[in-house]
Amino acid sequence: MSLEGKVVLVTGASRPRGIGRAAALALAKMGADVAVADLERAMEGAKAVAQEVAALGRKSLAVPMDVTDYSTVQKGFAAIKAGLGPVSILVNNAALMGHHVTIAKTTIEEWDREVKICLNGSFYCLKEAWADMCANKWGRVINLTSVAAVLGGYGQSSYSAAKSGLIGLAKSAALEGARFNITANCVLVGISATDNHFELPEPSRQKIEAKTAPKRAATPEEIADAIAYLASDSGAYMTGAVMNMLGGLDLFIM
């Protein structure tokens, strides 16, 4: 499943135990050159991930990008194109669940912030990648979505709505991209052993892990393997799909 000659952009990929980092490394191991994007304040982490990619013998680039600001997305894509080439594999990983309150208490500002990061930002990146993917007659779009998108979440109205929107975005892109050999899919993530997960109190982690069938969180590498499959030629027939990586979190478990 070689990705030799392909250029990947992974957004939100600066954290040492994040899905973004795991995806960047998995795709680099398959031969892709990788751009790692995150906020300016996260550049130290992004550069560390880019160095890990370079250690695998691939070209890499750490790019400051605020996905909520279309102008900085445009600048980021221009830098990637100049440094690595046009983006052919887009992994929309950047996300935020910044609050956990009911609809009645959610402010307009909180709603807008989460939707802009999780949904608008993914569209902005897709829009920038789209023309080159169409021109080159090949592309992969992979949106990281959440169990909250399909089951909802108490106190997570904005996050759930935004993550659900990513599924619709991927399905529309799949239809529009088919004649250009572009696939678009989602990876549906429940709980993963990322930095965010370990920031939860241990009793909370144990409680949510117990709701899965294997009684544990997925590793970031397991999620990255799903991303890698969708990016590869082996996954070329899968498009408009939602790959379930919930570990049975959506099953009725006594």
C-alpha positions as CSV (number, residue, x, y, z in Angstrom):
1,M,0.0,0.0,0.0
2,S,2.6,2.5,-1.2
3,L,1.9,6.3,-1.1
4,E,5.1,7.2,-2.8
5,G,4.8,10.6,-4.5
6,K,1.8,11.6,-2.5
7,V,1.6,14.7,-0.2
8,V,-0.4,14.5,3.0
9,L,-1.7,17.3,5.2
10,V,-2.7,16.4,8.7
11,T,-4.4,19.2,10.7
12,G,-4.2,19.4,14.5
13,A,-1.1,17.1,14.6
14,S,1.1,18.6,17.2
15,R,0.3,16.5,20.3
16,P,2.7,13.7,21.3
17,R,-0.1,11.2,22.0
18,G,-2.5,12.5,19.4
19,I,-4.3,10.8,16.5
20,G,-2.8,13.5,14.2
21,R,0.8,12.5,15.1
22,A,0.0,8.8,14.7
23,A,-1.6,9.4,11.3
24,A,1.3,11.5,10.1
25,L,3.8,8.7,11.0
26,A,1.6,5.9,9.6
27,L,1.3,7.7,6.2
28,A,5.0,8.6,6.1
29,K,5.8,4.9,6.6
30,M,3.8,4.2,3.5
31,G,6.0,6.6,1.5
32,A,4.1,9.9,1.7
33,D,5.6,13.3,2.4
34,V,3.8,14.9,5.2
35,A,2.8,18.5,6.2
36,V,1.8,18.8,9.9
37,A,-0.4,21.8,10.6
38,D,-1.5,23.4,13.9
39,L,-1.9,26.7,15.6
40,E,1.1,29.0,15.9
41,R,1.4,28.4,19.7
42,A,1.6,24.6,19.0
43,M,4.4,24.8,16.5
44,E,7.0,23.3,18.8
45,G,4.9,20.1,18.9
46,A,4.2,20.2,15.2
47,K,7.9,20.6,14.4
48,A,8.7,17.6,16.6
49,V,6.2,15.5,14.6
50,A,7.7,16.8,11.4
51,Q,11.1,15.7,12.6
52,E,9.8,12.2,13.3
53,V,8.5,12.1,9.7
54,A,11.9,13.2,8.4
55,A,13.6,10.5,10.4
56,L,11.6,8.0,8.4
57,G,13.2,9.3,5.2
58,R,10.3,11.4,4.0
59,K,10.0,15.1,3.3
60,S,8.1,17.0,6.0
61,L,6.9,20.4,6.9
62,A,5.4,22.0,10.0
63,V,2.9,24.7,9.0
64,P,1.2,27.2,11.3
65,M,-2.5,27.2,10.4
66,D,-5.6,28.4,12.2
67,V,-8.3,26.4,10.4
68,T,-11.0,28.9,11.5
69,D,-9.3,31.6,9.4
70,Y,-9.6,31.0,5.7
71,S,-6.8,33.4,4.9
72,T,-4.3,31.5,7.1
73,V,-5.5,28.2,5.5
74,Q,-4.7,29.6,2.1
75,K,-1.3,30.7,3.3
76,G,-0.6,27.3,4.8
77,F,-1.6,25.5,1.6
78,A,0.6,27.8,-0.5
79,A,3.6,27.0,1.8
80,I,2.9,23.3,1.5
81,K,2.6,23.4,-2.3
82,A,5.9,25.3,-2.5
83,G,7.7,23.0,0.0
84,L,6.3,19.6,-0.8
85,G,3.9,19.8,-3.7
86,P,0.1,19.9,-3.9
87,V,-1.9,18.2,-1.2
88,S,-3.3,14.9,-2.4
89,I,-4.3,13.4,0.9
90,L,-6.2,15.6,3.4
91,V,-6.7,14.4,7.0
92,N,-9.1,16.7,8.7
93,N,-8.2,16.0,12.4
94,A,-8.2,19.5,14.0
95,A,-11.0,19.6,16.6
96,L,-12.1,21.1,19.9
97,M,-14.7,20.2,22.5
98,G,-14.2,23.3,24.5
99,H,-17.2,23.2,26.8
100,H,-19.6,20.7,28.3
101,V,-22.8,22.5,29.1
102,T,-26.4,22.2,28.2
103,I,-28.1,24.0,25.2
104,A,-29.6,26.6,27.6
105,K,-26.2,27.5,29.0
106,T,-24.2,27.4,25.7
107,T,-23.3,30.8,24.5
108,I,-23.4,31.9,20.8
109,E,-19.6,32.4,21.0
110,E,-19.0,28.8,22.3
111,W,-21.3,27.4,19.6
112,D,-19.5,29.4,16.9
113,R,-16.0,28.5,18.1
114,E,-16.5,24.7,18.1
115,V,-18.4,24.7,14.7
116,K,-15.7,26.9,13.1
117,I,-12.9,24.6,14.3
118,C,-14.5,21.2,13.7
119,L,-16.6,21.9,10.6
120,N,-15.8,25.2,8.9
121,G,-12.1,24.5,9.2
122,S,-12.4,21.1,7.5
123,F,-14.4,22.7,4.7
124,Y,-11.8,25.5,4.3
125,C,-9.0,22.8,4.0
126,L,-11.1,20.7,1.6
127,K,-11.8,23.8,-0.6
128,E,-8.1,24.6,-0.8
129,A,-7.1,21.0,-1.7
130,W,-9.9,20.4,-4.1
131,A,-8.7,22.1,-7.3
132,D,-5.3,20.3,-7.3
133,M,-7.0,16.9,-6.5
134,C,-9.3,17.4,-9.4
135,A,-6.5,18.5,-11.7
136,N,-4.3,15.6,-10.8
137,K,-7.3,13.1,-11.0
138,W,-6.5,11.6,-7.5
139,G,-7.3,12.5,-4.0
140,R,-8.2,11.2,-0.5
141,V,-10.3,13.2,2.0
142,I,-10.5,11.7,5.5
143,N,-12.5,13.4,8.2
144,L,-12.1,12.4,11.8
145,T,-15.5,12.4,13.4
146,S,-16.8,11.3,16.8
147,V,-19.3,9.1,18.5
148,A,-21.0,12.3,19.5
149,A,-21.9,12.8,15.8
150,V,-24.0,9.6,15.7
151,L,-25.2,9.3,19.3
152,G,-25.3,12.9,20.4
153,G,-23.8,14.0,23.7
154,Y,-25.3,15.6,26.8
155,G,-23.8,19.1,27.0
156,Q,-22.2,18.7,23.6
157,S,-24.6,20.2,21.2
158,S,-22.1,22.3,19.2
159,Y,-19.5,19.5,19.1
160,S,-22.0,16.9,18.1
161,A,-23.6,19.0,15.4
162,A,-20.2,20.0,13.9
163,K,-18.9,16.4,14.0
164,S,-22.1,15.2,12.4
165,G,-21.7,17.8,9.7
166,L,-18.3,16.3,8.8
167,I,-20.2,13.1,7.7
168,G,-22.4,15.1,5.4
169,L,-19.4,17.0,4.0
170,A,-17.6,13.7,3.2
171,K,-20.6,12.2,1.5
172,S,-21.1,15.3,-0.7
173,A,-17.4,15.4,-1.5
174,A,-17.5,11.6,-2.4
175,L,-20.3,12.3,-4.9
176,E,-18.6,15.3,-6.5
177,G,-15.1,13.8,-6.5
178,A,-15.9,10.4,-7.9
179,R,-15.2,11.4,-11.5
180,F,-11.9,12.8,-10.5
181,N,-10.8,9.6,-8.7
182,I,-11.2,11.4,-5.3
183,T,-12.6,9.4,-2.4
184,A,-14.0,11.0,0.8
185,N,-14.7,9.2,4.0
186,C,-14.9,9.5,7.7
187,V,-13.3,7.7,10.6
188,L,-15.7,7.4,13.5
189,V,-13.8,7.6,16.7
190,G,-15.1,6.8,20.2
191,I,-12.4,7.0,22.8
192,S,-8.7,6.9,22.0
193,A,-5.7,6.9,24.4
194,T,-4.7,10.5,23.5
195,D,-3.4,13.3,25.6
196,N,-7.0,14.6,26.0
197,H,-8.1,11.2,27.3
198,F,-5.4,11.1,29.9
199,E,-6.3,14.5,31.1
200,L,-9.5,13.1,32.4
201,P,-9.6,11.9,36.1
202,E,-8.9,8.1,36.2
203,P,-12.4,7.2,37.5
204,S,-13.9,9.0,34.5
205,R,-11.5,7.2,32.1
206,Q,-12.4,3.8,33.6
207,K,-16.1,4.5,33.4
208,I,-16.1,5.4,29.8
209,E,-13.7,2.6,28.8
210,A,-16.0,0.1,30.5
211,K,-18.7,1.1,28.0
212,T,-16.7,-0.3,25.1
213,A,-16.8,-4.0,24.2
214,P,-13.0,-4.6,24.7
215,K,-13.1,-2.4,27.9
216,R,-10.3,-0.1,26.7
217,A,-9.6,2.9,24.6
218,A,-8.3,2.6,21.1
219,T,-4.6,3.5,20.7
220,P,-3.9,6.4,18.3
221,E,-2.1,4.0,16.1
222,E,-5.2,1.8,15.7
223,I,-7.1,4.9,14.5
224,A,-4.1,5.8,12.2
225,D,-4.3,2.3,10.7
226,A,-7.9,3.0,9.6
227,I,-6.8,6.4,8.1
228,A,-3.9,4.7,6.3
229,Y,-6.3,2.1,4.7
230,L,-8.6,4.9,3.4
231,A,-5.6,6.8,2.0
232,S,-4.3,3.7,0.2
233,D,-5.2,2.2,-3.2
234,S,-6.6,-0.8,-1.2
235,G,-9.3,1.6,0.0
236,A,-10.1,3.1,-3.4
237,Y,-13.6,1.6,-3.7
238,M,-14.7,2.9,-0.3
239,T,-16.1,6.4,-0.5
240,G,-18.9,8.3,1.3
241,A,-18.4,5.8,4.1
242,V,-18.1,6.1,7.8
243,M,-15.5,3.6,9.2
244,N,-16.6,2.6,12.7
245,M,-13.7,2.7,15.2
246,L,-15.9,2.9,18.3
247,G,-14.9,-0.4,19.8
248,G,-18.6,-1.2,20.3
249,L,-19.3,2.0,22.2
250,D,-22.5,2.2,20.1
251,L,-23.7,-1.3,21.1
252,F,-26.1,-2.2,23.8
253,I,-23.7,-3.5,26.6
254,M,-25.1,-4.6,29.9
